Amino acid sequence: MPAPRLVATLALAVAAAGCRPELIVRFATTVYPDGSLGRALVLQAEDDGTTAGDEDGPLAALGVGLADPEAWGRVERGRASLAAEGFFARAEDAPPWIGFSVGEEWRSARSETRLEIDERVVIRRWTYTETHGDPYSSADSARALDAIVELVIEALRAEVLRHLGGEIDTAAAEEFLHGEARALAWAMLAVNRGASGWERLETRAQRWSQLLRQHGLPAEETVEATEFWDVQMPVILQWLQQKIAVALSTPEQPIGVDDLGFWPGGDDWEEGVTALVERVWGGDDELLALADPHLAAMAGFYGDDNVPRFRFEARLRMPGMLLRTNGTPDDDAAIWLFRQQDLTVGDLQLRAESVEPLYRVLTDCGARREFDRAGLLRLAEILWKQDADGRLTAVLATAVGQSRLDILRDESSVPGELQDLARELADLLDPDVPLPAPL
């Protein structure tokens, strides 16, 4: 990669074009009452027949596979597909779903599965959370950008020393690069994460132009998206040159733009970058060795227009009755559909909550055993939300222990501020009090 192309990459230039292959990731989780999990995963890639052999099929070409193949009980590989099944005694034992080949590194997807099981005397609750994120977290991207900024500062120090002498203090210029320049770069990266994919390049170019103008850069407004960086790079470099000149200046020794002829800019900026790289690092290969480890992390894996188009389809089945989910209920399961764009702007959580009455406890104390979904929702809402501190639950435990639900109606046994809620709970548990009919 020649130096000008590297600069364009650092500035989020798009090098890929055309249609990207699609990869469908379908996964399903079954939560068992004891907290163990059963999982199934299917990867399906488009197969245009251009790769030969099972091991050299589309999945291998795309660099996508299981994050930890040894963790699964059964794995079947086909030419353009992969299927896996596994059982995990605890939610935290479940491995990340998939992994990616990033350069010379194999990197697992960032995912986390959490399951909480708790009881409130007469009812058990399962709360499931599955978090998915870009393989590179926001913190990874921030550290990568910081590393690139340090490379720019290294070049600035070397060039100032070479061309202006050792008496020039670069501290203020470095502060500008760490501050305003980095903030602009981070905002540009956020645009890339929020509108990833070649098909959204036009949207990105418009937002990038808006950002440049907000920072006082005379950005062109009618640039073709594919030519954005060719046109805007001289503008950005000139802005940096002007800002650095001001930061380096002192009343005793003003520095003008003409004094920073070593800084690339203008129509011949590519030649200027090449010359600067050769002077500071010795050439492209030396600079790439320093920058390459940070480039993928800076914009995020899913923000790279060279990766496939990912479509994720998830299904979750919980014990008991499903009460809440941020997915789409499907009988007693929950389903989600999301794409890589949903993972570029931040982590995505799949959440679900289910409950089940403790039938033996209810039977022993003569309470109602059959609840519809609305009744279970009320019971869970009373015991976990309204009684967050557990004081009413303690009264309920006493009533159940003595098989006397009328204790919930006994004003001498229930604190005054809990009496209305206790009567509501008593009516909900009393089999002689009809549940409200559905509207």
C-alpha positions as CSV (number, residue, x, y, z in Angstrom):
1,M,0.0,0.0,0.0
2,P,1.6,3.3,-1.1
3,A,1.8,6.0,1.5
4,P,-1.0,8.2,0.0
5,R,-3.3,5.2,0.1
6,L,-2.5,4.6,3.7
7,V,-3.4,8.2,4.5
8,A,-6.7,7.7,2.7
9,T,-7.3,4.5,4.7
10,L,-6.6,6.4,7.9
11,A,-9.1,8.9,6.8
12,L,-11.8,6.2,6.2
13,A,-11.5,6.1,2.4
14,V,-13.4,3.3,0.8
15,A,-11.4,1.0,-1.3
16,A,-14.0,-1.6,-2.1
17,A,-16.8,-1.4,-4.5
18,G,-19.7,-3.4,-5.9
19,C,-21.9,-6.1,-4.3
20,R,-20.7,-7.9,-1.1
21,P,-21.6,-11.5,-0.5
22,E,-24.2,-12.2,2.2
23,L,-23.6,-14.4,5.2
24,I,-26.7,-15.6,7.2
25,V,-26.0,-16.4,10.8
26,R,-28.9,-18.3,12.4
27,F,-28.7,-19.3,16.1
28,A,-31.1,-20.7,18.7
29,T,-30.9,-21.1,22.4
30,T,-33.0,-23.2,24.7
31,V,-32.9,-22.3,28.4
32,Y,-33.6,-25.2,30.7
33,P,-35.1,-24.8,34.2
34,D,-31.8,-25.5,36.0
35,G,-30.0,-22.7,34.1
36,S,-28.3,-24.9,31.5
37,L,-28.4,-24.0,27.8
38,G,-28.8,-25.9,24.6
39,R,-27.5,-24.1,21.5
40,A,-27.6,-24.6,17.8
41,L,-25.9,-22.5,15.1
42,V,-26.0,-22.5,11.3
43,L,-23.8,-20.3,9.1
44,Q,-24.9,-20.1,5.4
45,A,-22.9,-18.3,2.8
46,E,-23.7,-17.4,-0.8
47,D,-22.1,-19.9,-3.1
48,D,-21.4,-18.7,-6.7
49,G,-19.3,-21.7,-7.5
50,T,-16.1,-19.8,-7.8
51,T,-14.3,-21.7,-5.0
52,A,-13.6,-25.4,-5.1
53,G,-13.6,-28.0,-2.4
54,D,-15.3,-28.1,1.0
55,E,-12.4,-26.6,2.9
56,D,-11.9,-23.9,0.3
57,G,-15.6,-23.0,-0.1
58,P,-17.2,-19.6,0.5
59,L,-17.0,-19.7,4.3
60,A,-13.2,-20.2,4.2
61,A,-12.9,-17.4,1.6
62,L,-14.9,-15.0,3.8
63,G,-12.8,-15.9,6.8
64,V,-15.8,-16.7,9.1
65,G,-16.2,-19.8,11.3
66,L,-16.8,-21.0,14.8
67,A,-15.0,-18.9,17.5
68,D,-14.2,-22.1,19.5
69,P,-15.0,-25.3,17.6
70,E,-13.9,-27.5,20.5
71,A,-16.6,-26.1,22.7
72,W,-19.4,-27.6,20.6
73,G,-20.6,-31.1,20.9
74,R,-21.4,-31.6,17.2
75,V,-20.0,-29.7,14.2
76,E,-20.9,-30.3,10.5
77,R,-19.2,-28.5,7.7
78,G,-20.4,-28.2,4.2
79,R,-19.2,-26.3,1.1
80,A,-21.0,-23.1,1.9
81,S,-22.5,-23.9,5.3
82,L,-21.6,-24.9,8.9
83,A,-23.8,-26.3,11.6
84,A,-23.0,-26.8,15.3
85,E,-24.9,-27.9,18.4
86,G,-23.8,-27.9,22.0
87,F,-24.9,-28.2,25.6
88,F,-23.6,-25.8,28.3
89,A,-24.1,-26.3,32.0
90,R,-24.1,-22.6,32.7
91,A,-24.8,-19.6,30.6
92,E,-21.3,-18.2,31.2
93,D,-19.9,-21.5,29.7
94,A,-21.4,-20.7,26.3
95,P,-18.6,-19.6,23.8
96,P,-18.9,-16.7,21.4
97,W,-21.0,-17.7,18.4
98,I,-18.5,-17.0,15.6
99,G,-15.0,-15.8,14.8
100,F,-13.4,-13.9,12.0
101,S,-10.1,-13.9,10.2
102,V,-8.7,-10.3,10.6
103,G,-5.4,-9.9,8.9
104,E,-3.2,-12.6,10.4
105,E,-5.3,-12.8,13.6
106,W,-8.4,-15.0,14.4
107,R,-10.7,-12.8,16.4
108,S,-13.8,-13.9,18.2
109,A,-17.1,-12.0,18.0
110,R,-17.8,-10.1,21.1
111,S,-20.8,-11.7,22.8
112,E,-21.8,-12.4,26.3
113,T,-24.7,-14.5,27.7
114,R,-26.1,-14.0,31.2
115,L,-28.9,-15.8,32.9
116,E,-30.4,-14.9,36.3
117,I,-32.7,-17.2,38.2
118,D,-34.5,-16.0,41.3
119,E,-37.6,-16.9,43.3
120,R,-40.2,-14.9,45.3
121,V,-41.9,-17.6,47.4
122,V,-44.5,-18.7,44.9
123,I,-43.0,-17.9,41.6
124,R,-39.6,-18.4,39.8
125,R,-38.2,-16.0,37.3
126,W,-35.6,-16.5,34.5
127,T,-34.0,-13.3,33.1
128,Y,-31.9,-13.8,30.0
129,T,-29.6,-11.3,28.4
130,E,-27.4,-11.9,25.3
131,T,-25.1,-9.1,24.2
132,H,-23.6,-8.8,20.7
133,G,-21.1,-6.3,19.6
134,D,-18.5,-5.5,16.9
135,P,-15.4,-7.7,17.4
136,Y,-13.7,-4.4,18.2
137,S,-15.3,-2.5,21.0
138,S,-15.6,1.2,21.2
139,A,-12.6,1.2,23.6
140,D,-10.6,-0.8,21.1
141,S,-11.4,1.7,18.4
142,A,-10.4,4.6,20.7
143,R,-7.1,3.0,21.6
144,A,-6.4,2.4,17.9
145,L,-7.1,6.0,17.0
146,D,-4.9,7.2,19.8
147,A,-2.1,5.0,18.4
148,I,-2.5,6.6,14.9
149,V,-2.6,10.1,16.4
150,E,0.7,9.2,18.1
151,L,2.2,8.3,14.7
152,V,1.1,11.7,13.4
153,I,2.7,13.4,16.4
154,E,5.9,11.3,15.8
155,A,6.1,12.7,12.3
156,L,5.4,16.2,13.4
157,R,8.2,16.1,16.0
158,A,10.7,14.7,13.6
159,E,9.9,17.2,10.8
160,V,9.8,20.2,13.1
161,L,13.2,19.2,14.5
162,R,14.6,18.5,11.0
163,H,13.3,21.7,9.3
164,L,12.8,24.3,12.1
165,G,15.3,23.2,14.7
166,G,15.2,21.9,18.3
167,E,14.2,25.2,19.9
168,I,10.6,24.9,18.7
169,D,8.2,23.6,21.3
170,T,5.6,21.2,19.8
171,A,3.5,20.8,23.0
172,A,0.7,23.1,21.8
173,A,0.5,21.4,18.4
174,E,0.5,18.0,20.0
175,E,-2.4,19.2,22.3
176,F,-4.3,20.2,19.1
177,L,-3.7,16.8,17.5
178,H,-4.8,15.0,20.7
179,G,-7.8,17.3,21.1
180,E,-9.6,19.0,18.2
181,A,-8.0,16.9,15.4
182,R,-8.7,13.6,17.2
183,A,-12.3,14.7,18.0
184,L,-12.9,15.3,14.3
185,A,-11.4,11.9,13.4
186,W,-13.5,10.2,16.1
187,A,-16.7,11.9,14.8
188,M,-15.8,10.8,11.2
189,L,-15.4,7.2,12.5
190,A,-18.8,7.4,14.2
191,V,-20.3,8.3,10.8
192,N,-18.7,5.2,9.3
193,R,-20.0,3.0,12.1
194,G,-23.5,4.5,11.8
195,A,-23.8,4.1,8.0
196,S,-21.5,1.2,7.1
197,G,-21.6,-0.6,3.8
198,W,-20.7,0.5,0.2
199,E,-24.4,1.0,-0.5
200,R,-24.5,3.8,2.1
201,L,-21.4,5.6,0.9
202,E,-23.4,8.6,-0.4
203,T,-24.9,9.0,3.1
204,R,-21.5,8.9,4.7
205,A,-20.1,11.4,2.3
206,Q,-22.9,13.9,3.1
207,R,-22.4,13.5,6.8
208,W,-18.6,13.7,6.5
209,S,-19.0,17.0,4.6
210,Q,-21.2,18.4,7.3
211,L,-18.7,17.5,10.0
212,L,-15.9,19.2,8.1
213,R,-17.9,22.3,7.7
214,Q,-18.8,22.3,11.4
215,H,-15.1,22.3,12.1
216,G,-14.5,25.3,9.8
217,L,-13.1,23.4,6.9
218,P,-14.2,24.6,3.4
219,A,-15.5,21.2,2.4
220,E,-16.9,20.8,-1.1
221,E,-20.7,20.2,-1.0
222,T,-21.2,18.6,-4.4
223,V,-18.5,15.9,-4.4
224,E,-19.3,12.5,-5.8
225,A,-19.2,10.0,-3.0
226,T,-16.6,7.9,-4.7
227,E,-14.4,10.9,-5.1
228,F,-14.9,12.3,-1.6
229,W,-11.4,11.7,-0.2
230,D,-9.6,12.6,-3.4
231,V,-11.3,16.0,-3.2
232,Q,-11.3,16.6,0.6
233,M,-7.9,15.3,1.5
234,P,-6.1,18.5,0.4
235,V,-8.6,20.5,2.4
236,I,-8.1,18.5,5.5
237,L,-4.3,18.6,5.2
238,Q,-4.3,22.4,4.7
239,W,-6.5,22.8,7.8
240,L,-4.1,20.7,9.8
241,Q,-1.2,22.8,8.4
242,Q,-2.8,26.1,9.4
243,K,-3.8,24.8,12.9
244,I,-0.3,23.4,13.5
245,A,1.3,26.7,12.4
246,V,-0.8,28.6,14.9
247,A,0.0,26.2,17.7
248,L,3.7,26.3,17.0
249,S,3.8,30.1,16.9
250,T,5.0,32.2,19.8
251,P,5.1,36.0,20.1
252,E,8.9,35.8,19.9
253,Q,8.9,33.4,16.9
254,P,5.8,33.4,14.8
255,I,5.4,30.4,12.5
256,G,3.6,30.7,9.2
257,V,2.1,28.2,6.8
258,D,5.0,28.8,4.5
259,D,7.4,27.6,7.2
260,L,5.6,24.2,7.2
261,G,6.5,23.3,3.7
262,F,7.3,19.8,4.9
263,W,3.6,19.2,5.7
264,P,1.9,17.6,2.7
265,G,-1.0,19.6,1.1
266,G,-2.3,21.0,-2.1
267,D,-2.8,19.1,-5.4
268,D,0.5,17.3,-4.9
269,W,-0.4,16.0,-1.4
270,E,0.3,12.4,-2.4
271,E,3.9,13.1,-3.3
272,G,4.2,15.1,-0.1
273,V,3.0,12.2,2.0
274,T,5.3,9.8,0.3
275,A,8.3,12.1,0.9
276,L,7.3,12.6,4.6
277,V,6.9,8.9,5.2
278,E,10.3,8.2,3.6
279,R,12.0,10.9,5.8
280,V,10.4,9.8,9.1
281,W,10.1,6.1,8.8
282,G,12.1,5.1,5.8
283,G,9.3,4.0,3.6
284,D,5.8,2.5,3.3
285,D,6.6,-0.9,4.7
286,E,8.1,0.5,7.9
287,L,5.1,2.8,8.5
288,L,2.6,0.0,7.7
289,A,4.3,-2.3,10.2
290,L,3.4,0.4,12.9
291,A,0.0,1.3,11.6
292,D,-1.4,-2.0,10.4
293,P,-2.3,-3.4,13.9
294,H,-4.6,-0.5,14.5
295,L,-6.4,0.0,11.2
296,A,-9.0,-2.7,11.5
297,A,-9.9,-1.7,15.1
298,M,-10.2,1.9,14.3
299,A,-13.4,1.7,12.2
300,G,-14.6,-1.6,13.6
301,F,-14.9,-4.9,11.8
302,Y,-18.4,-4.5,10.7
303,G,-17.7,-1.0,9.5
304,D,-15.3,-2.3,6.8
305,D,-16.9,-2.3,3.4
306,N,-14.8,-5.3,2.4
307,V,-16.5,-7.7,4.9
308,P,-19.7,-9.6,3.9
309,R,-23.2,-8.4,4.5
310,F,-24.2,-10.2,7.7
311,R,-27.8,-11.0,8.6
312,F,-28.4,-12.5,12.1
313,E,-31.5,-14.4,13.0
314,A,-31.9,-15.4,16.6
315,R,-34.4,-17.6,18.5
316,L,-34.7,-18.1,22.2
317,R,-37.0,-20.5,24.1
318,M,-37.3,-20.0,27.9
319,P,-38.8,-22.3,30.6
320,G,-42.2,-21.2,32.0
321,M,-44.2,-18.5,30.3
322,L,-42.6,-15.7,28.4
323,L,-43.5,-12.4,30.0
324,R,-41.3,-9.8,28.4
325,T,-38.8,-9.5,25.5
326,N,-37.3,-6.8,23.3
327,G,-37.7,-9.3,20.5
328,T,-40.8,-10.5,18.7
329,P,-42.8,-13.1,20.7
330,D,-43.4,-16.3,18.7
331,D,-45.7,-18.5,20.9
332,D,-43.5,-19.1,23.9
333,A,-40.3,-18.2,22.1
334,A,-38.7,-14.9,21.2
335,I,-37.1,-14.1,17.8
336,W,-34.8,-11.3,16.6
337,L,-33.5,-10.1,13.3
338,F,-30.6,-7.8,13.1
339,R,-27.8,-6.9,10.7
340,Q,-24.2,-5.8,11.0
341,Q,-25.3,-2.1,10.8
342,D,-27.0,-2.6,14.1
343,L,-23.7,-3.7,15.7
344,T,-21.6,-0.8,14.4
345,V,-23.2,1.9,16.5
346,G,-22.9,0.0,19.8
347,D,-23.6,-3.3,21.5
348,L,-27.0,-4.9,20.9
349,Q,-28.8,-6.7,23.7
350,L,-31.4,-9.5,23.3
351,R,-33.5,-9.7,26.4
352,A,-36.2,-11.9,27.6
353,E,-37.9,-12.7,30.9
354,S,-40.1,-15.7,31.8
355,V,-41.8,-16.9,34.9
356,E,-43.4,-20.1,36.3
357,P,-45.5,-20.6,39.4
358,L,-44.1,-22.9,42.0
359,Y,-47.1,-25.3,41.9
360,R,-46.2,-27.4,44.9
361,V,-45.9,-24.3,47.1
362,L,-49.2,-23.0,45.8
363,T,-50.9,-26.3,46.4
364,D,-49.6,-26.7,49.9
365,C,-50.9,-23.3,51.0
366,G,-54.3,-23.6,49.1
367,A,-53.5,-20.8,46.6
368,R,-54.5,-20.5,43.0
369,R,-52.5,-22.8,40.7
370,E,-53.7,-21.6,37.3
371,F,-52.8,-18.2,36.0
372,D,-53.1,-16.7,32.5
373,R,-50.3,-14.5,31.1
374,A,-51.9,-11.4,32.5
375,G,-52.1,-12.9,36.0
376,L,-48.5,-14.0,36.0
377,L,-47.5,-10.6,34.8
378,R,-49.3,-9.0,37.7
379,L,-47.8,-11.5,40.2
380,A,-44.3,-10.8,38.9
381,E,-44.9,-7.0,38.8
382,I,-46.0,-7.0,42.4
383,L,-43.3,-9.2,43.8
384,W,-40.3,-7.8,41.9
385,K,-41.1,-4.2,40.9
386,Q,-43.6,-3.0,43.6
387,D,-41.9,-5.0,46.4
388,A,-38.3,-4.3,45.3
389,D,-37.1,-4.2,48.9
390,G,-38.7,-7.6,49.7
391,R,-40.8,-6.6,52.7
392,L,-44.1,-7.8,51.3
393,T,-42.3,-11.0,50.1
394,A,-41.3,-11.6,53.7
395,V,-45.0,-11.3,54.8
396,L,-46.0,-13.7,51.9
397,A,-43.3,-16.2,53.1
398,T,-44.9,-16.2,56.6
399,A,-48.4,-16.6,55.1
400,V,-47.3,-19.5,52.9
401,G,-45.3,-21.1,55.7
402,Q,-48.4,-21.1,57.9
403,S,-50.8,-22.0,55.0
404,R,-52.8,-18.9,55.9
405,L,-53.1,-16.5,53.0
406,D,-55.5,-14.4,55.1
407,I,-52.4,-13.0,56.8
408,L,-52.0,-10.8,53.7
409,R,-55.3,-9.2,54.6
410,D,-54.5,-8.9,58.3
411,E,-53.7,-5.2,59.0
412,S,-51.8,-6.2,62.2
413,S,-49.4,-8.4,60.2
414,V,-48.8,-6.0,57.2
415,P,-47.1,-2.6,57.5
416,G,-49.6,0.2,56.7
417,E,-47.9,1.4,53.5
418,L,-48.0,-2.2,52.1
419,Q,-51.6,-3.1,53.0
420,D,-53.2,-2.1,49.7
421,L,-50.6,-4.0,47.7
422,A,-50.9,-7.0,50.1
423,R,-54.7,-7.2,49.6
424,E,-54.1,-7.1,45.8
425,L,-51.7,-10.0,46.2
426,A,-54.1,-11.9,48.4
427,D,-56.9,-11.5,45.8
428,L,-54.5,-12.7,43.0
429,L,-53.6,-15.8,45.0
430,D,-57.0,-16.6,46.4
431,P,-58.7,-19.3,44.2
432,D,-62.1,-18.0,45.3
433,V,-61.5,-14.6,43.8
434,P,-62.0,-14.7,40.0
435,L,-59.3,-13.3,37.8
436,P,-60.4,-10.4,35.6
437,A,-61.8,-11.6,32.3
438,P,-59.8,-10.6,29.2
439,L,-61.3,-7.6,27.4
